[in-house]
Amino acid sequence: MRFEIMRLDDVDGTAVDSTVVDAASVNRIVQQAAAIGQRIYIRPAESSAR
């Protein structure tokens, strides 16, 4: 499964940028964000196969 992770602006919470990663990378990204106090939003990535 893949997830979209969006980095959020500290002031108003709008998405600054986003990346799509596999499930194994989510934990590492969450730990990095927590270490520096970065706000992120994680959601399942939309599947391109329909």
N, C-alpha and C positions, 0 to 999 in steps of 0.2 A: 504494500500500500504506500502511496505517496501523499505527502502533506505540503500545503502551501504555508510558509511562515512569513508573516509580514512584520517588519520593524515599524513601530509606531512612534510618532512625534511626541516628545515629552510634554509639550505645551497643550496641544489640542487633541492628541490621540489619533490623528489621521495617519494613514499608511504612508510611509516614506519610500519603502521599496519592498519587494517580495522575492522569494525564491521557492522553488519546489524541490523537496528532498525526499529520500526514502525514509522509512520508519526507523532504521538503524541510526540515522543522523539526527533525529529529533532530540534525543536525550543530550547529545553533545551540544547542540545549539542552545537548548534550554539552560544548560549549566553555564555556558559562556554568557548568555544574556543575564542570568541571575548574578554572576560574579561582577558585572559592571553596572547593574541596575537598569538594564535596557528593557523597555516594554516591547513585548511581542504578542502577536495573535496567531494562533495555529488552527488550521482547518483542513479537512481532507481535500486533496487536490481533485479537481474534476477530471474524469476519465476522458481521454480523447477518442476512445473507441465506443461508438454508439451504434 
